[in-house]
């Protein structure tokens, strides 16, 4: 867990997600889906079961080439970063990277924090 300050002075926490975050991650992702046309899913298209999302988050924590981070402002998820590496030996060195930020936090430096 690390603490950062945004350009507006707000203190945020960046930490590894865990299975207990699954419900909040689903709610956050459904919210951000309606704010951008640049995601691979749109409003109403992200509806995993709670246990499936918790399993995905935990699998990211348990794999050497995967990561799931969340950024929180006063306990609210305001950004996520995921990296899922390839599962076979020949493709284990590359994977899929995703980053999302709530619209009201655009331009405040959160994206830069997530990728550093």
DSSP file (Angstrom, degrees, kcal/mol; ACC not computed):
  #  RESIDUE AA STRUCTURE BP1 BP2  ACC     N-H-->O    O-->H-N    N-H-->O    O-->H-N    TCO  KAPPA ALPHA  PHI   PSI    X-CA   Y-CA   Z-CA
    1    1 A X              0   0    0      0, 0.0     2,-0.3     0, 0.0    14,-0.2   0.000 360.0 360.0 360.0 135.0    0.0    0.0    0.0
    2    2 A X  E     -A   14   0A   0     12,-2.6    12,-3.0     2,-0.0     2,-0.4  -0.969 360.0-138.1-133.7 150.9    1.3    3.4   -0.9
    3    3 A X  E     +A   13   0A   0     -2,-0.3     2,-0.3    10,-0.2    10,-0.2  -0.891  24.4 174.7-110.2 138.9   -0.1    6.9   -0.4
    4    4 A X  E     -A   12   0A   0      8,-2.5     8,-2.9    -2,-0.4     2,-0.4  -0.915  25.2-130.4-136.0 161.9    0.0    9.6   -3.0
    5    5 A X  E     -A   11   0A   0     -2,-0.3     6,-0.2     6,-0.2     2,-0.1  -0.965  21.4-141.8-114.2 133.0   -1.3   13.2   -3.4
    6    6 A X    >   -     0   0    0      4,-2.7     3,-2.2    -2,-0.4   103,-0.2  -0.350  34.6 -96.9 -82.2 170.3   -3.2   14.2   -6.5
    7    7 A X  T 3  S+     0   0    0    101,-2.1   102,-0.1     1,-0.3    -1,-0.1   0.766 126.2  56.1 -59.6 -25.9   -2.8   17.6   -8.2
    8    8 A X  T 3  S-     0   0    0    100,-0.2    -1,-0.3     2,-0.1     3,-0.1   0.381 121.6-107.3 -88.3   4.8   -5.9   18.8   -6.3
    9    9 A X  S <  S+     0   0    0     -3,-2.2    -2,-0.1     1,-0.3     2,-0.1   0.308  71.2 143.5  90.2  -9.0   -4.3   17.9   -3.0
   10   10 A X        -     0   0    0     -5,-0.1    -4,-2.7     1,-0.1     2,-0.5  -0.394  48.5-130.0 -66.9 141.0   -6.5   14.8   -2.3
   11   11 A X  E     -A    5   0A   0     -6,-0.2    63,-0.5    -3,-0.1     2,-0.3  -0.808  29.6-174.5 -92.3 126.5   -4.7   11.9   -0.6
   12   12 A X  E     -A    4   0A   0     -8,-2.9    -8,-2.5    -2,-0.5     2,-0.5  -0.871  18.5-137.8-121.1 157.3   -5.2    8.6   -2.3
   13   13 A X  E     -AB   3  72A   0     59,-2.4    59,-2.9    -2,-0.3     2,-0.5  -0.945  11.1-162.5-112.3 131.7   -4.2    5.1   -1.5
   14   14 A X  E     +AB   2  71A   0    -12,-3.0   -12,-2.6    -2,-0.5     2,-0.3  -0.973  28.4 149.6-113.3 124.3   -2.9    2.7   -4.1
   15   15 A X  E     - B   0  70A   0     55,-2.5    55,-3.0    -2,-0.5     2,-0.3  -0.961  50.9 -86.6-150.1 164.9   -2.9   -1.0   -3.1
   16   16 A X  E     - B   0  69A   0     -2,-0.3    53,-0.3    53,-0.2     2,-0.0  -0.580  48.5-124.6 -72.2 133.4   -3.3   -4.5   -4.3
   17   17 A X        -     0   0    0     51,-2.7     2,-0.3    -2,-0.3    51,-0.1  -0.329  26.2-161.9 -72.0 160.9   -6.9   -5.5   -4.6
   18   18 A X    >   -     0   0    0     -2,-0.0     3,-2.4    43,-0.0     4,-0.3  -0.908  37.2 -93.0-138.2 170.3   -8.2   -8.6   -2.8
   19   19 A X  G >  S+     0   0    0      1,-0.3     3,-1.5    -2,-0.3     4,-0.2   0.777 119.9  64.8 -55.5 -30.5  -11.2  -10.9   -3.2
   20   20 A X  G 3  S+     0   0    0      1,-0.3     3,-0.3     2,-0.1    -1,-0.3   0.693  95.4  60.5 -67.5 -17.0  -13.1   -8.9   -0.6
   21   21 A X  G <> S+     0   0    0     -3,-2.4     4,-2.7     1,-0.2     3,-0.4   0.517  74.8 102.3 -83.1  -5.9  -13.0   -5.9   -3.0
   22   22 A X  H <> S+     0   0    0     -3,-1.5     4,-2.5    -4,-0.3     5,-0.2   0.853  78.9  47.6 -53.0 -47.2  -14.9   -7.8   -5.7
   23   23 A X  H  > S+     0   0    0     -3,-0.3     4,-2.1    -4,-0.2    -1,-0.2   0.908 115.4  45.2 -62.4 -42.3  -18.3   -6.1   -5.1
   24   24 A X  H  > S+     0   0    0     -3,-0.4     4,-2.7    -4,-0.3    -1,-0.2   0.857 111.7  53.0 -69.2 -35.6  -16.9   -2.6   -5.0
   25   25 A X  H  X S+     0   0    0     -4,-2.7     4,-2.9     2,-0.2     5,-0.2   0.916 109.4  49.0 -65.2 -42.6  -14.7   -3.4   -8.1
   26   26 A X  H  X S+     0   0    0     -4,-2.5     4,-2.5    -5,-0.2     5,-0.2   0.945 113.0  46.8 -61.0 -48.4  -17.8   -4.5  -10.0
   27   27 A X  H  X S+     0   0    0     -4,-2.1     4,-1.8     1,-0.2    -2,-0.2   0.924 114.3  47.9 -59.7 -45.9  -19.7   -1.4   -9.0
   28   28 A X  H  X S+     0   0    0     -4,-2.7     4,-2.8     2,-0.2     5,-0.2   0.935 112.3  48.6 -59.6 -48.1  -16.8    0.8   -9.9
   29   29 A X  H  X S+     0   0    0     -4,-2.9     4,-1.8     1,-0.2    -2,-0.2   0.877 109.6  51.9 -65.0 -38.4  -16.3   -0.9  -13.3
   30   30 A X  H  X S+     0   0    0     -4,-2.5     4,-0.6    -5,-0.2    -1,-0.2   0.878 111.9  48.3 -63.8 -36.2  -20.0   -0.6  -14.1
   31   31 A X  H >< S+     0   0    0     -4,-1.8     3,-1.1    -5,-0.2     4,-0.2   0.946 111.9  46.4 -67.7 -49.2  -19.8    3.1  -13.4
   32   32 A X  H >X S+     0   0    0     -4,-2.8     3,-1.4     1,-0.3     4,-0.6   0.780 101.0  69.0 -67.2 -25.8  -16.7    3.8  -15.4
   33   33 A X  H 3< S+     0   0    0     -4,-1.8    10,-0.5     1,-0.3     3,-0.4   0.805  99.5  49.0 -62.0 -29.2  -18.1    1.8  -18.3
   34   34 A X  T << S+     0   0    0     -3,-1.1    -1,-0.3    -4,-0.6    -2,-0.2   0.478 105.5  60.1 -89.2  -1.5  -20.7    4.5  -18.9
   35   35 A X  T <4 S+     0   0    0     -3,-1.4     2,-0.4    -4,-0.2    -1,-0.2   0.551 103.2  42.9-102.1  -9.1  -18.1    7.3  -18.8
   36   36 A X     <  -     0   0    0     -4,-0.6     3,-0.3    -3,-0.4    -1,-0.1  -0.988  47.7-159.2-143.5 146.1  -15.9    6.4  -21.7
   37   37 A X  S    S+     0   0    0     -2,-0.4    -1,-0.1     1,-0.2    -4,-0.1   0.320  87.5  77.6 -96.5   5.2  -16.0    5.1  -25.3
   38   38 A X  S    S+     0   0    0      2,-0.0     2,-0.2     3,-0.0    -1,-0.2   0.183  72.6  94.1-104.9  15.9  -12.4    3.9  -25.1
   39   39 A X  S    S-     0   0    0     -3,-0.3    61,-0.0     2,-0.3    59,-0.0  -0.622  81.9-118.4-101.6 165.5  -13.0    0.7  -23.1
   40   40 A X  S    S+     0   0    0     -2,-0.2     2,-0.3     2,-0.0    -1,-0.1   0.403 100.1  42.6 -82.9   3.8  -13.5   -2.8  -24.5
   41   41 A X  S    S-     0   0    0     -8,-0.0    -2,-0.3     5,-0.0     2,-0.2  -0.971  72.6-151.0-144.3 156.4  -17.0   -2.9  -22.8
   42   42 A X    >   -     0   0    0     -2,-0.3     3,-2.3     1,-0.2     4,-0.3  -0.551  46.5 -44.6-119.5-174.4  -19.8   -0.4  -22.5
   43   43 A X  T 3  S+     0   0    0    -10,-0.5    -1,-0.2     1,-0.3   -12,-0.1  -0.269 127.0  10.6 -54.3 129.6  -22.6    0.4  -20.2
   44   44 A X  T 3  S+     0   0    0    -14,-0.2    -1,-0.3     2,-0.2   -14,-0.1   0.429 102.9  98.3  82.3  -0.2  -24.4   -2.7  -19.0
   45   45 A X    <   +     0   0    0     -3,-2.3     2,-0.7     1,-0.1    -2,-0.1   0.480  64.6  73.1-100.4  -2.6  -21.8   -5.1  -20.5
   46   46 A X        +     0   0    0     -4,-0.3    -2,-0.2     1,-0.1    -1,-0.1  -0.876  52.0 137.9-114.6  99.4  -19.8   -5.8  -17.3
   47   47 A X        +     0   0    0     -2,-0.7    -1,-0.1    -3,-0.1     3,-0.1  -0.346  19.4 164.2-139.4  54.9  -21.8   -8.1  -15.1
   48   48 A X        -     0   0    0      1,-0.1     2,-0.2     2,-0.1    -2,-0.0  -0.346  45.6-101.4 -71.0 156.6  -19.6  -10.9  -13.6
   49   49 A X     >  -     0   0    0      1,-0.1     4,-2.3    -2,-0.0     3,-0.4  -0.507  33.1-115.6 -70.4 147.9  -20.9  -12.9  -10.7
   50   50 A X  H  > S+     0   0    0      1,-0.2     4,-2.4     2,-0.2     5,-0.2   0.893 115.7  49.7 -53.6 -45.9  -19.4  -11.7   -7.4
   51   51 A X  H  > S+     0   0    0      1,-0.2     4,-2.0     2,-0.2    -1,-0.2   0.830 109.2  52.4 -67.8 -31.3  -17.6  -15.0   -6.8
   52   52 A X  H  > S+     0   0    0     -3,-0.4     4,-2.3     2,-0.2    -1,-0.2   0.903 110.7  47.0 -69.4 -41.1  -16.1  -14.9  -10.3
   53   53 A X  H  X S+     0   0    0     -4,-2.3     4,-2.6     2,-0.2    -2,-0.2   0.908 112.0  50.3 -66.7 -40.9  -14.7  -11.4   -9.8
   54   54 A X  H  X S+     0   0    0     -4,-2.4     4,-2.4    -5,-0.2    -2,-0.2   0.909 111.0  49.7 -62.3 -41.3  -13.3  -12.4   -6.4
   55   55 A X  H  X S+     0   0    0     -4,-2.0     4,-2.3     2,-0.2    -2,-0.2   0.900 110.5  50.0 -63.9 -41.7  -11.7  -15.4   -8.0
   56   56 A X  H  X S+     0   0    0     -4,-2.3     4,-2.0     2,-0.2    -2,-0.2   0.938 111.4  48.3 -62.7 -47.1  -10.2  -13.3  -10.8
   57   57 A X  H  X S+     0   0    0     -4,-2.6     4,-1.5     1,-0.2    -2,-0.2   0.935 113.5  47.0 -59.6 -46.9   -8.8  -10.7   -8.4
   58   58 A X  H  X S+     0   0    0     -4,-2.4     4,-1.4     1,-0.2    -1,-0.2   0.868 108.5  55.4 -64.9 -36.0   -7.2  -13.5   -6.2
   59   59 A X  H  X S+     0   0    0     -4,-2.3     4,-1.0     1,-0.2    -1,-0.2   0.885 104.6  54.1 -65.2 -36.0   -5.8  -15.2   -9.3
   60   60 A X  H  < S+     0   0    0     -4,-2.0     3,-0.4     1,-0.2     6,-0.3   0.890 108.7  49.5 -61.8 -38.0   -4.0  -12.0  -10.2
   61   61 A X  H  < S+     0   0    0     -4,-1.5    -1,-0.2     1,-0.2    -2,-0.2   0.792 112.2  48.0 -69.9 -27.8   -2.5  -11.9   -6.7
   62   62 A X  H  < S+     0   0    0     -4,-1.4     2,-0.4    -5,-0.1    -1,-0.2   0.560  94.8  83.3 -94.7  -9.2   -1.3  -15.5   -7.0
   63   63 A X  S >< S-     0   0    0     -4,-1.0     3,-1.1    -3,-0.4    22,-0.0  -0.764  72.3-138.5 -97.7 142.6    0.3  -15.4  -10.4
   64   64 A X  T 3  S+     0   0    0     -2,-0.4    -1,-0.1     1,-0.2    -4,-0.0   0.716 102.5  42.3 -70.9 -20.0    3.9  -14.1  -10.9
   65   65 A X  T 3  S+     0   0    0     20,-0.1    20,-0.9    21,-0.1     2,-0.3  -0.041 102.6  77.9-119.5  31.7    3.0  -12.2  -14.0
   66   66 A X  E <   - C   0  84A   0     -3,-1.1     2,-0.3    -6,-0.3    18,-0.2  -0.960  49.8-178.4-138.6 157.5   -0.3  -10.6  -13.1
   67   67 A X  E     - C   0  83A   0     16,-2.9    16,-2.6    -2,-0.3     2,-0.4  -0.991  13.4-168.8-156.3 142.9   -1.4   -7.7  -11.0
   68   68 A X  E     + C   0  82A   0     -2,-0.3   -51,-2.7    14,-0.2     2,-0.3  -0.907  18.4 176.2-138.5 108.9   -4.6   -6.0   -9.9
   69   69 A X  E     -BC  16  81A   0     12,-3.1    12,-2.3    -2,-0.4     2,-0.4  -0.861  10.6-162.9-112.8 146.6   -4.3   -2.6   -8.2
   70   70 A X  E     -BC  15  80A   0    -55,-3.0   -55,-2.5    -2,-0.3     2,-0.5  -0.972   9.3-147.4-125.4 147.1   -6.9   -0.2   -7.0
   71   71 A X  E     -BC  14  79A   0      8,-2.8     7,-3.1    -2,-0.4     8,-1.2  -0.939  20.1-166.0-109.1 133.1   -6.7    3.5   -6.2
   72   72 A X  E     -BC  13  77A   0    -59,-2.9   -59,-2.4    -2,-0.5     2,-0.5  -0.951  17.4-164.2-125.3 141.1   -9.0    4.8   -3.4
   73   73 A X  E >  S- C   0  76A   0      3,-2.4     3,-1.9    -2,-0.4   -61,-0.1  -0.968  87.2 -23.8-119.8 110.9  -10.0    8.2   -2.3
   74   74 A X  T 3  S-     0   0    0     -2,-0.5    -1,-0.1   -63,-0.5     3,-0.1   0.881 129.6 -48.1  53.5  41.8  -11.5    8.1    1.2
   75   75 A X  T 3  S+     0   0    0      1,-0.3     2,-0.4   -62,-0.0    -1,-0.3   0.300 113.4 117.8  86.0  -9.0  -12.5    4.5    0.7
   76   76 A X  E <   -C   73   0A   0     -3,-1.9    -3,-2.4     1,-0.0     2,-0.4  -0.776  69.3-121.8 -92.4 132.5  -14.0    4.9   -2.8
   77   77 A X  E     +C   72   0A   0     -2,-0.4    -5,-0.2    -5,-0.2     3,-0.1  -0.610  39.7 165.1 -70.9 124.1  -12.4    3.1   -5.7
   78   78 A X  E     +     0   0A   0     -7,-3.1    24,-2.5    -2,-0.4     2,-0.3   0.455  60.7  13.5-120.0  -7.5  -11.4    5.8   -8.2
   79   79 A X  E     -CD  71 101A   0     -8,-1.2    -8,-2.8    22,-0.2    -1,-0.3  -0.973  56.7-160.6-165.5 153.0   -9.1    3.9  -10.5
   80   80 A X  E     -CD  70 100A   0     20,-2.2    20,-2.3    -2,-0.3     2,-0.4  -0.990   1.2-167.6-138.4 147.2   -7.9    0.4  -11.3
   81   81 A X  E     +CD  69  99A   0    -12,-2.3   -12,-3.1    -2,-0.3     2,-0.4  -0.996  12.9 179.6-132.0 129.0   -4.9   -1.1  -13.0
   82   82 A X  E     -CD  68  98A   0     16,-2.8    16,-2.9    -2,-0.4     2,-0.4  -0.977  11.1-178.3-128.0 144.8   -4.8   -4.7  -14.2
   83   83 A X  E     -CD  67  97A   0    -16,-2.6   -16,-2.9    -2,-0.4     2,-0.5  -0.965   4.9-173.0-137.4 124.7   -2.1   -6.7  -15.9
   84   84 A X  E     -CD  66  96A   0     12,-2.5    12,-2.4    -2,-0.4   -18,-0.2  -0.960  14.3-150.9-120.2 112.8   -2.7  -10.3  -16.8
   85   85 A X  E     - D   0  95A   0    -20,-0.9    10,-0.3    -2,-0.5     7,-0.1  -0.342  32.3 -82.6 -79.7 161.4    0.2  -12.2  -18.2
   86   86 A X        -     0   0    0      8,-2.4    -1,-0.1     5,-0.8   -21,-0.1  -0.301  31.2-145.5 -61.8 146.6    0.1  -15.1  -20.6
   87   87 A X  S    S+     0   0    0     -3,-0.1     2,-0.3     4,-0.0    -1,-0.1   0.607  75.1  73.0 -94.6 -13.4   -0.6  -18.5  -19.0
   88   88 A X  S >> S-     0   0    0      1,-0.1     3,-1.5     3,-0.0     4,-0.7  -0.742  88.1-116.3-101.9 153.3    1.6  -20.6  -21.3
   89   89 A X  G >4 S+     0   0    0     -2,-0.3     3,-0.6     1,-0.3     4,-0.2   0.843 113.2  53.7 -58.2 -36.4    5.4  -20.7  -21.2
   90   90 A X  G 34 S+     0   0    0      1,-0.2    -1,-0.3     2,-0.1     3,-0.1   0.687 120.7  31.5 -74.3 -16.3    5.8  -19.3  -24.7
   91   91 A X  G X4 S+     0   0    0     -3,-1.5     3,-1.4     1,-0.1    -5,-0.8   0.224  85.8 105.4-122.7  13.4    3.5  -16.3  -24.0
   92   92 A X  T << S+     0   0    0     -4,-0.7    -2,-0.1    -3,-0.6    -3,-0.1   0.653  72.5  65.4 -68.4 -15.1    4.3  -15.8  -20.3
   93   93 A X  T 3  S+     0   0    0     -4,-0.2     2,-0.3    -8,-0.1    -1,-0.3   0.455 105.0  40.4 -90.9  -1.2    6.4  -12.7  -21.0
   94   94 A X    <   +     0   0    0     -3,-1.4    -8,-2.4     2,-0.0     2,-0.3  -0.940  63.6 145.9-139.9 166.6    3.5  -10.6  -22.4
   95   95 A X  E     -D   85   0A   0     -2,-0.3     2,-0.5   -10,-0.3   -10,-0.3  -0.867  46.0 -55.0-169.9-159.4   -0.1  -10.0  -21.5
   96   96 A X  E     -D   84   0A   0    -12,-2.4   -12,-2.5    -2,-0.3     2,-0.4  -0.901  39.1-163.4-112.1 131.1   -3.0   -7.6  -21.3
   97   97 A X  E     +D   83   0A   0     -2,-0.5     2,-0.4   -14,-0.2   -14,-0.2  -0.925  10.1 177.8-115.4 135.3   -2.8   -4.3  -19.5
   98   98 A X  E     -D   82   0A   0    -16,-2.9   -16,-2.8    -2,-0.4     2,-0.4  -0.999   7.0-180.0-139.3 143.0   -5.8   -2.2  -18.5
   99   99 A X  E     +D   81   0A   0     -2,-0.4     2,-0.3   -18,-0.2   -18,-0.2  -0.996   3.2 178.5-141.2 135.5   -6.2    1.1  -16.7
  100  100 A X  E     -D   80   0A   0    -20,-2.3   -20,-2.2    -2,-0.4     2,-0.3  -0.981   3.7-175.1-135.5 149.5   -9.4    2.9  -15.8
  101  101 A X  E     -D   79   0A   0     -2,-0.3   -22,-0.2   -22,-0.2     5,-0.1  -0.995  35.4-105.3-142.5 134.6  -10.0    6.2  -13.9
  102  102 A X    >   -     0   0    0    -24,-2.5     3,-2.3    -2,-0.3     4,-0.3  -0.349  35.8-118.9 -57.9 140.7  -13.3    7.8  -12.9
  103  103 A X  G >  S+     0   0    0      1,-0.3     3,-1.9     2,-0.2    -1,-0.1   0.838 110.8  61.6 -54.5 -39.4  -14.0   10.8  -15.1
  104  104 A X  G 3  S+     0   0    0      1,-0.3    -1,-0.3     3,-0.0    -2,-0.1   0.607 104.6  51.2 -68.9  -6.8  -14.0   13.3  -12.3
  105  105 A X  G X >S+     0   0    0     -3,-2.3     3,-1.6   -27,-0.1     5,-0.6   0.375  80.2 121.4-106.1   0.8  -10.4   12.3  -11.6
  106  106 A X  T < 5S+     0   0    0     -3,-1.9    -3,-0.0    -4,-0.3    -4,-0.0  -0.387  77.1  20.6 -62.0 141.4   -9.2   12.7  -15.2
  107  107 A X  T 3 5S+     0   0    0      1,-0.1    -1,-0.2    -2,-0.0    -4,-0.0   0.495  96.0 100.9  80.5   3.9   -6.4   15.3  -15.4
  108  108 A X  T < 5S-     0   0    0     -3,-1.6  -101,-2.1  -101,-0.1  -100,-0.2   0.361  99.6-101.9-102.5   5.0   -5.4   15.0  -11.7
  109  109 A X  T  >5S+     0   0    0   -103,-0.2     4,-1.8    -4,-0.2     5,-0.1   0.500  84.9 124.2  93.5   3.3   -2.4   12.8  -12.2
  110  110 A X  H  ><S+     0   0    0     -5,-0.6     4,-2.7     1,-0.2     5,-0.2   0.903  71.9  55.2 -66.0 -40.4   -4.0    9.5  -11.2
  111  111 A X  H  > S+     0   0    0      1,-0.2     4,-1.8     2,-0.2    -1,-0.2   0.910 108.1  49.4 -57.5 -42.7   -3.1    7.7  -14.5
  112  112 A X  H  > S+     0   0    0      1,-0.2     4,-1.1     2,-0.2    -1,-0.2   0.894 110.8  50.0 -64.0 -40.2    0.5    8.6  -14.0
  113  113 A X  H  < S+     0   0    0     -4,-1.8     3,-0.4     1,-0.2    -2,-0.2   0.923 109.0  52.5 -63.6 -44.2    0.5    7.3  -10.5
  114  114 A X  H  < S+     0   0    0     -4,-2.7    -1,-0.2     1,-0.2    -2,-0.2   0.858 112.8  43.0 -63.0 -36.4   -1.1    4.0  -11.6
  115  115 A X  H  <        0   0    0     -4,-1.8    -1,-0.2     1,-0.2    -2,-0.2   0.613 360.0 360.0 -90.4  -9.4    1.5    3.3  -14.2
  116  116 A X     <        0   0    0     -4,-1.1    -1,-0.2    -3,-0.4    -2,-0.2   0.446 360.0 360.0 -88.6 360.0    4.5    4.3  -12.2
